[in-house]
Amino acid sequence: MKKYEFPSNFTWGVAAGSYQIEGGWNEGGKGESIWDRFCHTPGHIKDGTTGDVACDFYHTYEDDIRMMKKLGYPNFLFSISWPRVIPDGIGIVNQAGIEFYRNVLTCLRENGIKSYVVLYHWDLPQKLQERGGWMNREIIGWFDNYARTMYRELGDLVDNWITVLEPWVISFLGHGFGVHAPGYQDYSSALTVAHHVNLAHGTAVKAFRESGLSGNIGIKVNMSMIYPEDPNSAADIAAANRQNAEMNTLFCDPIFKGTYPQEYFDYLVKQGVILPDIRPGDMELICQDIDFFGLNNYNGTYVKDGGRWPLYASGVNTGKPVTQNGWEYEPKCFYDLLKSINDTYHPKNIIITENGCASNDWVDDDGTVTDPIRLIYLRNYLKMLHKALGEGIPIKGYFVWSLWDNFEWAEGLSIRFGIIHVDYNTLKRTPKASANWYSNVIRNNGFESL
């Protein structure tokens, strides 16, 4: 057996998102979000469910936090629902919503758990969507006001801040491909949204620096290592480069370099795509100094030439094992991606803000939940993280996605990512084998494995 030891100051944690766990969708003065509207429109969610109740964290947070403490999870990453605290997105602040998050944060502190708070995890106020949402450049000012309000109202209780989560998903799944709220399908609009999300991130970092608050701030970006299906095919290599630009460098280049990938933009212009309106000062605003780069990664992506306009790059399955939601399992892609990020951008600190596995789990007759697929997944991905650490890549922390089985967006309640099982009929929580294994990893600051 080999011992995989981690640095003494390594940050271990668990993660969740507001719309996916809270429920209470129309309680306590909360406004409607784009995901409320999207889920309540038939045909959008695979199993027809909504986030109306989800895990009911809105009502159960005290018990949930006590369970976190019992399991020994020292850090909790979660998001604020913008329409819960400012129902119309701008204007009147809902003090009941502020009180809810202050209560959650206070409860975390009382139980010795540090917080990583995400300002935006996709649940935009519907009132702002009706004014153009992320396609309206005014959202940069709306987001600035929202961020400053949260810093003022919650800053004394928050340990670490994260500006936005998975800008590619907001831009392309929400506005390019119609899979997520608000359900639009226009590539040019997706690019505009990408630019506005990048600007919102920079605005929120700037506002944080001006607030005088202590703590750290970063961003949470979903990335995938992109490989050509045929490494000897020039066409597949070019397609993989285009996919990499759309998913990865469109967001990382402006954050770290203050530029957009020009070759990608030149290609899109030839395809008839309308590029974003980039104004003087925009790139400087996006390229703010961040304390950590949050990486979300679950799998690698193999691409071949061909497919839909304008990218003409299609993802392919390569025959590797897949998790419950169809993502191929390949731990090496995690190491390759970490190495690529470090070599390309040289971030000061990297925190793995999401990594985990969808698995079809159930409660056995003896009341336990065994999830061997997830255990294998987590162990082998952590081995790759350990390898990257050993090569000097500055990885400071790791958060499992997710703490609970929860509402998984367009998949609804049909797939389970949690290390804690949730019975959606009774809302009973049952820690899975992976939850207990992860507790031991944290307690020992490492694990043993073949």
MIDO-937113 format. One record per residue (C-alpha): residue number from 1; residue in three letters; x, y, z. Coordinates in pm, whole numbers. Example, Ala and Ser with C-alpha at 12.3 -4.5 7.8 and 13.67 -1.06 7.14 Angstrom:
<atoms>
ATOM   n res      x      y      z
ATOM   1 ALA   1230   -450    780
ATOM   2 SER   1367   -106    714
</atoms>
This chain:
<atoms>
ATOM   n res      x      y      z
ATOM   1 MET      0      0      0
ATOM   2 LYS    120    349    -82
ATOM   3 LYS     53    644    145
ATOM   4 TYR    -76    957    -29
ATOM   5 GLU     -1   1239    213
ATOM   6 PHE   -108   1600    159
ATOM   7 PRO     42   1926    290
ATOM   8 SER    -47   2010    650
ATOM   9 ASN   -230   2327    545
ATOM  10 PHE   -428   2161    264
ATOM  11 THR   -794   2272    246
ATOM  12 TRP  -1054   1993    237
ATOM  13 GLY  -1421   2065    181
ATOM  14 VAL  -1760   1989     33
ATOM  15 ALA  -1969   2192   -210
ATOM  16 ALA  -2331   2267   -301
ATOM  17 GLY  -2534   2530   -490
ATOM  18 SER  -2830   2745   -381
ATOM  19 TYR  -3099   2645   -631
ATOM  20 GLN  -2992   2282   -611
ATOM  21 ILE  -3038   2245   -234
ATOM  22 GLU  -3240   2526    -79
ATOM  23 GLY  -3600   2477   -188
ATOM  24 GLY  -3820   2746    -36
ATOM  25 TRP  -3845   2884   -386
ATOM  26 ASN  -4122   3133   -303
ATOM  27 GLU  -4074   3175     73
ATOM  28 GLY  -3931   3453    284
ATOM  29 GLY  -3977   3722     22
ATOM  30 LYS  -3762   3549   -239
ATOM  31 GLY  -3813   3663   -598
ATOM  32 GLU  -3848   3435   -900
ATOM  33 SER  -3529   3318  -1068
ATOM  34 ILE  -3471   3215  -1428
ATOM  35 TRP  -3443   2857  -1304
ATOM  36 ASP  -3780   2878  -1131
ATOM  37 ARG  -3929   2991  -1462
ATOM  38 PHE  -3734   2736  -1667
ATOM  39 CYS  -3828   2440  -1445
ATOM  40 HIS  -4193   2538  -1430
ATOM  41 THR  -4210   2535  -1809
ATOM  42 PRO  -4286   2176  -1923
ATOM  43 GLY  -4028   1995  -2133
ATOM  44 HIS  -3709   2148  -1997
ATOM  45 ILE  -3619   1905  -1719
ATOM  46 LYS  -3547   1538  -1792
ATOM  47 ASP  -3766   1394  -1517
ATOM  48 GLY  -4012   1681  -1490
ATOM  49 THR  -3894   1783  -1141
ATOM  50 THR  -3808   2130  -1012
ATOM  51 GLY  -3596   2291   -743
ATOM  52 ASP  -3906   2398   -547
ATOM  53 VAL  -3807   2172   -255
ATOM  54 ALA  -3479   2007   -361
ATOM  55 CYS  -3298   1916    -34
ATOM  56 ASP  -3499   2175    164
ATOM  57 PHE  -3176   2325    303
ATOM  58 TYR  -3378   2646    357
ATOM  59 HIS  -3548   2473    649
ATOM  60 THR  -3295   2204    747
ATOM  61 TYR  -2964   2395    742
ATOM  62 GLU  -2900   2362   1117
ATOM  63 ASP  -2927   1983   1113
ATOM  64 ASP  -2729   1968    789
ATOM  65 ILE  -2446   2175    931
ATOM  66 ARG  -2438   1960   1245
ATOM  67 MET  -2404   1655   1018
ATOM  68 MET  -2114   1824    836
ATOM  69 LYS  -1942   1879   1169
ATOM  70 LYS  -2002   1519   1275
ATOM  71 LEU  -1849   1395    950
ATOM  72 GLY  -1550   1623   1002
ATOM  73 TYR  -1587   1847    697
ATOM  74 PRO  -1400   2170    780
ATOM  75 ASN  -1499   2385    477
ATOM  76 PHE  -1834   2436    304
ATOM  77 LEU  -1862   2594    -40
ATOM  78 PHE  -2211   2718   -127
ATOM  79 SER  -2382   2995   -320
ATOM  80 ILE  -2619   3282   -252
ATOM  81 SER  -2947   3302   -439
ATOM  82 TRP  -2948   3655   -585
ATOM  83 PRO  -3332   3675   -599
ATOM  84 ARG  -3355   3564   -234
ATOM  85 VAL  -3161   3868   -117
ATOM  86 ILE  -3262   4121   -388
ATOM  87 PRO  -3589   3987   -534
ATOM  88 ASP  -3592   4214   -841
ATOM  89 GLY  -3214   4194   -888
ATOM  90 ILE  -3178   4563   -811
ATOM  91 GLY  -3355   4790   -567
ATOM  92 ILE  -3502   4677   -238
ATOM  93 VAL  -3294   4434    -32
ATOM  94 ASN  -3494   4149    123
ATOM  95 GLN  -3388   4144    487
ATOM  96 ALA  -3545   3800    539
ATOM  97 GLY  -3311   3663    273
ATOM  98 ILE  -3011   3836    429
ATOM  99 GLU  -3111   3694    768
ATOM 100 PHE  -3127   3342    623
ATOM 101 TYR  -2770   3357    494
ATOM 102 ARG  -2644   3526    812
ATOM 103 ASN  -2802   3243   1009
ATOM 104 VAL  -2635   2983    786
ATOM 105 LEU  -2298   3154    814
ATOM 106 THR  -2330   3196   1190
ATOM 107 CYS  -2423   2830   1227
ATOM 108 LEU  -2117   2731   1023
ATOM 109 ARG  -1890   2939   1248
ATOM 110 GLU  -2047   2797   1562
ATOM 111 ASN  -1966   2449   1429
ATOM 112 GLY  -1610   2536   1332
ATOM 113 ILE  -1670   2522    956
ATOM 114 LYS  -1523   2785    725
ATOM 115 SER  -1720   2927    434
ATOM 116 TYR  -1652   2968     63
ATOM 117 VAL  -1941   3174    -72
ATOM 118 VAL  -2027   3198   -441
ATOM 119 LEU  -2205   3514   -551
ATOM 120 TYR  -2355   3366   -867
ATOM 121 HIS  -2453   3005   -939
ATOM 122 TRP  -2691   3057  -1232
ATOM 123 ASP  -3017   3159  -1058
ATOM 124 LEU  -3049   3508  -1205
ATOM 125 PRO  -3351   3710  -1088
ATOM 126 GLN  -3627   3673  -1349
ATOM 127 LYS  -3693   4047  -1331
ATOM 128 LEU  -3341   4109  -1465
ATOM 129 GLN  -3391   3849  -1736
ATOM 130 GLU  -3692   4048  -1853
ATOM 131 ARG  -3453   4342  -1899
ATOM 132 GLY  -3216   4135  -2112
ATOM 133 GLY  -3033   3944  -1841
ATOM 134 TRP  -2673   3858  -1920
ATOM 135 MET  -2712   3987  -2276
ATOM 136 ASN  -2769   4340  -2144
ATOM 137 ARG  -2443   4519  -2065
ATOM 138 GLU  -2620   4694  -1778
ATOM 139 ILE  -2584   4369  -1585
ATOM 140 ILE  -2228   4467  -1502
ATOM 141 GLY  -2365   4752  -1290
ATOM 142 TRP  -2641   4531  -1148
ATOM 143 PHE  -2383   4271  -1047
ATOM 144 ASP  -2155   4537   -898
ATOM 145 ASN  -2443   4658   -680
ATOM 146 TYR  -2531   4300   -581
ATOM 147 ALA  -2171   4213   -491
ATOM 148 ARG  -2122   4530   -286
ATOM 149 THR  -2450   4464   -104
ATOM 150 MET  -2340   4111    -13
ATOM 151 TYR  -1999   4232    103
ATOM 152 ARG  -2171   4488    325
ATOM 153 GLU  -2444   4258    460
ATOM 154 LEU  -2248   3932    496
ATOM 155 GLY  -1879   4021    478
ATOM 156 ASP  -1817   3998    853
ATOM 157 LEU  -1920   3629    843
ATOM 158 VAL  -1775   3507    511
ATOM 159 ASP  -1425   3358    507
ATOM 160 ASN  -1373   3339    128
ATOM 161 TRP  -1561   3469   -175
ATOM 162 ILE  -1609   3336   -527
ATOM 163 THR  -1747   3567   -794
ATOM 164 VAL  -1917   3346  -1054
ATOM 165 LEU  -1942   2975  -1121
ATOM 166 GLU  -1880   2805  -1456
ATOM 167 PRO  -1900   3097  -1699
ATOM 168 TRP  -1900   2856  -1997
ATOM 169 VAL  -2222   2697  -1872
ATOM 170 ILE  -2388   3035  -1818
ATOM 171 SER  -2286   3145  -2166
ATOM 172 PHE  -2316   2841  -2389
ATOM 173 LEU  -2555   2600  -2218
ATOM 174 GLY  -2785   2887  -2124
ATOM 175 HIS  -2762   3108  -2433
ATOM 176 GLY  -2593   2909  -2710
ATOM 177 PHE  -2743   2561  -2692
ATOM 178 GLY  -3064   2612  -2491
ATOM 179 VAL  -2995   2330  -2244
ATOM 180 HIS  -3006   2551  -1934
ATOM 181 ALA  -3203   2860  -1832
ATOM 182 PRO  -3294   3090  -1994
ATOM 183 GLY  -3294   2840  -2281
ATOM 184 TYR  -3168   3051  -2572
ATOM 185 GLN  -2994   2915  -2880
ATOM 186 ASP  -2776   3179  -3041
ATOM 187 TYR  -2397   3151  -3057
ATOM 188 SER  -2336   3523  -3096
ATOM 189 SER  -2546   3589  -2787
ATOM 190 ALA  -2346   3329  -2597
ATOM 191 LEU  -2026   3518  -2678
ATOM 192 THR  -2178   3845  -2559
ATOM 193 VAL  -2285   3674  -2237
ATOM 194 ALA  -1935   3533  -2193
ATOM 195 HIS  -1788   3882  -2212
ATOM 196 HIS  -2043   4024  -1969
ATOM 197 VAL  -1986   3739  -1721
ATOM 198 ASN  -1612   3800  -1742
ATOM 199 LEU  -1672   4170  -1676
ATOM 200 ALA  -1901   4090  -1383
ATOM 201 HIS  -1626   3876  -1233
ATOM 202 GLY  -1373   4158  -1263
ATOM 203 THR  -1621   4408  -1123
ATOM 204 ALA  -1688   4189   -818
ATOM 205 VAL  -1316   4143   -749
ATOM 206 LYS  -1259   4518   -776
ATOM 207 ALA  -1549   4586   -541
ATOM 208 PHE  -1411   4333   -292
ATOM 209 ARG  -1070   4504   -288
ATOM 210 GLU  -1243   4837   -230
ATOM 211 SER  -1455   4694     53
ATOM 212 GLY  -1159   4652    288
ATOM 213 LEU  -1276   4304    388
ATOM 214 SER  -1030   4037    488
ATOM 215 GLY  -1031   3693    332
ATOM 216 ASN   -970   3575    -22
ATOM 217 ILE  -1156   3597   -351
ATOM 218 GLY  -1143   3391   -668
ATOM 219 ILE  -1352   3249   -950
ATOM 220 LYS  -1486   2898  -1020
ATOM 221 VAL  -1428   2785  -1380
ATOM 222 ASN  -1532   2454  -1532
ATOM 223 MET  -1262   2323  -1763
ATOM 224 SER  -1192   2002  -1948
ATOM 225 MET   -872   1875  -2104
ATOM 226 ILE   -948   1863  -2476
ATOM 227 TYR   -790   1591  -2688
ATOM 228 PRO   -823   1521  -3062
ATOM 229 GLU   -993   1189  -3131
ATOM 230 ASP   -715   1110  -3379
ATOM 231 PRO   -390   1274  -3267
ATOM 232 ASN   -253   1222  -3618
ATOM 233 SER   -540   1406  -3787
ATOM 234 ALA   -478   1774  -3857
ATOM 235 ALA   -854   1827  -3884
ATOM 236 ASP   -921   1671  -3544
ATOM 237 ILE   -635   1867  -3387
ATOM 238 ALA   -779   2192  -3526
ATOM 239 ALA  -1126   2098  -3397
ATOM 240 ALA   -983   2023  -3052
ATOM 241 ASN   -810   2362  -3053
ATOM 242 ARG  -1139   2535  -3135
ATOM 243 GLN  -1319   2347  -2858
ATOM 244 ASN  -1041   2434  -2614
ATOM 245 ALA  -1075   2801  -2706
ATOM 246 GLU  -1451   2802  -2652
ATOM 247 MET  -1449   2614  -2324
ATOM 248 ASN  -1121   2711  -2162
ATOM 249 THR   -920   3000  -2304
ATOM 250 LEU  -1225   3224  -2369
ATOM 251 PHE  -1242   3262  -1991
ATOM 252 CYS   -889   3195  -1865
ATOM 253 ASP   -703   3417  -2112
ATOM 254 PRO   -887   3737  -2008
ATOM 255 ILE   -863   3649  -1636
ATOM 256 PHE   -488   3587  -1644
ATOM 257 LYS   -362   3765  -1956
ATOM 258 GLY   -615   4040  -2022
ATOM 259 THR   -676   3919  -2378
ATOM 260 TYR   -917   3699  -2571
ATOM 261 PRO   -797   3409  -2793
ATOM 262 GLN   -757   3597  -3121
ATOM 263 GLU   -730   3292  -3348
ATOM 264 TYR  -1066   3169  -3218
ATOM 265 PHE  -1227   3509  -3272
ATOM 266 ASP  -1084   3530  -3625
ATOM 267 TYR  -1227   3187  -3702
ATOM 268 LEU  -1572   3283  -3570
ATOM 269 VAL  -1582   3600  -3779
ATOM 270 LYS  -1528   3387  -4090
ATOM 271 GLN  -1826   3175  -3979
ATOM 272 GLY  -2047   3481  -3954
ATOM 273 VAL  -2056   3501  -3575
ATOM 274 ILE  -2095   3846  -3420
ATOM 275 LEU  -1820   3911  -3168
ATOM 276 PRO  -1880   4080  -2831
ATOM 277 ASP  -1868   4458  -2796
ATOM 278 ILE  -1532   4501  -2623
ATOM 279 ARG  -1486   4857  -2504
ATOM 280 PRO  -1180   5047  -2378
ATOM 281 GLY  -1098   4940  -2024
ATOM 282 ASP  -1292   4612  -2043
ATOM 283 MET   -993   4380  -2052
ATOM 284 GLU   -819   4566  -1770
ATOM 285 LEU  -1133   4530  -1558
ATOM 286 ILE  -1155   4155  -1620
ATOM 287 CYS   -786   4096  -1550
ATOM 288 GLN   -800   4154  -1175
ATOM 289 ASP   -557   3993   -935
ATOM 290 ILE   -729   3693   -774
ATOM 291 ASP   -622   3505   -463
ATOM 292 PHE   -706   3163   -604
ATOM 293 PHE   -826   3003   -924
ATOM 294 GLY  -1114   2763   -862
ATOM 295 LEU  -1120   2466  -1099
ATOM 296 ASN  -1423   2245  -1161
ATOM 297 ASN  -1333   1925  -1345
ATOM 298 TYR  -1504   1590  -1387
ATOM 299 ASN  -1380   1439  -1710
ATOM 300 GLY  -1177   1485  -2026
ATOM 301 THR  -1317   1559  -2372
ATOM 302 TYR  -1225   1394  -2701
ATOM 303 VAL  -1315   1585  -3015
ATOM 304 LYS  -1334   1516  -3385
ATOM 305 ASP  -1377   1751  -3678
ATOM 306 GLY  -1735   1810  -3786
ATOM 307 GLY  -2070   1879  -3624
ATOM 308 ARG  -2283   2186  -3582
ATOM 309 TRP  -2211   2542  -3685
ATOM 310 PRO  -2008   2740  -3605
ATOM 311 LEU  -1746   2539  -3417
ATOM 312 TYR  -1762   2217  -3622
ATOM 313 ALA  -1612   2020  -3334
ATOM 314 SER  -1794   1715  -3199
ATOM 315 GLY  -1735   1535  -2872
ATOM 316 VAL  -1691   1159  -2905
ATOM 317 ASN  -1696    865  -2664
ATOM 318 THR  -1380    659  -2669
ATOM 319 GLY  -1511    345  -2503
ATOM 320 LYS  -1389    423  -2152
ATOM 321 PRO  -1617    351  -1854
ATOM 322 VAL  -1882    617  -1796
ATOM 323 THR  -2045    755  -1482
ATOM 324 GLN  -2422    765  -1432
ATOM 325 ASN  -2465   1080  -1641
ATOM 326 GLY  -2257    948  -1931
ATOM 327 TRP  -1926   1123  -1864
ATOM 328 GLU  -1622    912  -1938
ATOM 329 TYR  -1400    818  -1647
ATOM 330 GLU  -1034    902  -1704
ATOM 331 PRO   -833   1029  -1404
ATOM 332 LYS   -527   1113  -1618
ATOM 333 CYS   -721   1396  -1781
ATOM 334 PHE   -733   1566  -1440
ATOM 335 TYR   -355   1561  -1409
ATOM 336 ASP   -308   1674  -1770
ATOM 337 LEU   -544   1967  -1712
ATOM 338 LEU   -375   2077  -1391
ATOM 339 LYS    -37   2068  -1564
ATOM 340 SER   -173   2263  -1862
ATOM 341 ILE   -327   2534  -1642
ATOM 342 ASN     -8   2572  -1444
ATOM 343 ASP    217   2582  -1751
ATOM 344 THR     -9   2827  -1937
ATOM 345 TYR   -129   3068  -1669
ATOM 346 HIS     96   3021  -1361
ATOM 347 PRO   -180   3089  -1106
ATOM 348 LYS    -73   3176   -752
ATOM 349 ASN   -306   2918   -603
ATOM 350 ILE   -543   2654   -744
ATOM 351 ILE   -835   2516   -548
ATOM 352 ILE  -1031   2223   -688
ATOM 353 THR  -1374   2371   -623
ATOM 354 GLU  -1567   2078   -775
ATOM 355 ASN  -1483   1719   -853
ATOM 356 GLY  -1706   1418   -814
ATOM 357 CYS  -1902   1137   -969
ATOM 358 ALA  -2265   1067  -1059
ATOM 359 SER  -2360    717   -948
ATOM 360 ASN  -2690    532   -915
ATOM 361 ASP  -2700    482   -538
ATOM 362 TRP  -2971    350   -307
ATOM 363 VAL  -3027    271     59
ATOM 364 ASP  -2969    -99    129
ATOM 365 ASP  -3191   -309    356
ATOM 366 ASP  -2950   -250    644
ATOM 367 GLY  -2985    128    608
ATOM 368 THR  -2644    188    452
ATOM 369 VAL  -2552    329    111
ATOM 370 THR  -2257    172    -67
ATOM 371 ASP  -2122    363   -365
ATOM 372 PRO  -1811    176   -486
ATOM 373 ILE  -1797    355   -822
ATOM 374 ARG  -1772    692   -650
ATOM 375 LEU  -1509    562   -410
ATOM 376 ILE  -1293    443   -699
ATOM 377 TYR  -1346    771   -882
ATOM 378 LEU  -1253    994   -587
ATOM 379 ARG   -953    787   -487
ATOM 380 ASN   -803    782   -835
ATOM 381 TYR   -867   1150   -903
ATOM 382 LEU   -702   1236   -572
ATOM 383 LYS   -403   1026   -677
ATOM 384 MET   -368   1246   -986
ATOM 385 LEU   -401   1559   -771
ATOM 386 HIS   -130   1423   -541
ATOM 387 LYS     95   1364   -840
ATOM 388 ALA     46   1722   -958
ATOM 389 LEU    122   1852   -609
ATOM 390 GLY    443   1652   -608
ATOM 391 GLU    549   1834   -925
ATOM 392 GLY    510   2173   -762
ATOM 393 ILE    170   2272   -898
ATOM 394 PRO     24   2509   -633
ATOM 395 ILE   -296   2323   -544
ATOM 396 LYS   -420   2446   -209
ATOM 397 GLY   -750   2265   -166
ATOM 398 TYR  -1009   2016   -285
ATOM 399 PHE  -1390   2021   -261
ATOM 400 VAL  -1608   1722   -340
ATOM 401 TRP  -1917   1780   -552
ATOM 402 SER  -2152   1737   -400
ATOM 403 LEU  -2231   1711    -33
ATOM 404 TRP  -2587   1592    -97
ATOM 405 ASP  -2774   1433   -380
ATOM 406 ASN  -2953   1736   -518
ATOM 407 PHE  -3131   1895   -813
ATOM 408 GLU  -2893   1856  -1106
ATOM 409 TRP  -3031   2120  -1341
ATOM 410 ALA  -3162   1982  -1672
ATOM 411 GLU  -3120   1629  -1532
ATOM 412 GLY  -3351   1711  -1241
ATOM 413 LEU  -3341   1458   -959
ATOM 414 SER  -3258   1171  -1193
ATOM 415 ILE  -2887   1148  -1111
ATOM 416 ARG  -2704   1144   -780
ATOM 417 PHE  -2372   1323   -723
ATOM 418 GLY  -2390   1338   -344
ATOM 419 ILE  -2174   1170    -85
ATOM 420 ILE  -2484   1198    136
ATOM 421 HIS  -2795   1022      6
ATOM 422 VAL  -3121   1218      9
ATOM 423 ASP  -3457   1042      3
ATOM 424 TYR  -3661   1294   -194
ATOM 425 ASN  -3987   1168    -44
ATOM 426 THR  -3887   1197    321
ATOM 427 LEU  -3576   1420    284
ATOM 428 LYS  -3386   1180    512
ATOM 429 ARG  -3009   1213    483
ATOM 430 THR  -2787    903    486
ATOM 431 PRO  -2408    935    456
ATOM 432 LYS  -2276    701    187
ATOM 433 ALA  -1963    492    211
ATOM 434 SER  -1783    769     20
ATOM 435 ALA  -1881   1024    287
ATOM 436 ASN  -1718    815    558
ATOM 437 TRP  -1415    744    341
ATOM 438 TYR  -1374   1116    275
ATOM 439 SER  -1402   1184    650
ATOM 440 ASN  -1106    952    702
ATOM 441 VAL   -909   1121    423
ATOM 442 ILE   -957   1457    595
ATOM 443 ARG   -882   1319    942
ATOM 444 ASN   -559   1158    821
ATOM 445 ASN   -479   1430    565
ATOM 446 GLY   -435   1155    311
ATOM 447 PHE   -510    791    239
ATOM 448 GLU   -352    461    155
ATOM 449 SER   -407    277   -170
ATOM 450 LEU   -246     29   -403
</atoms>
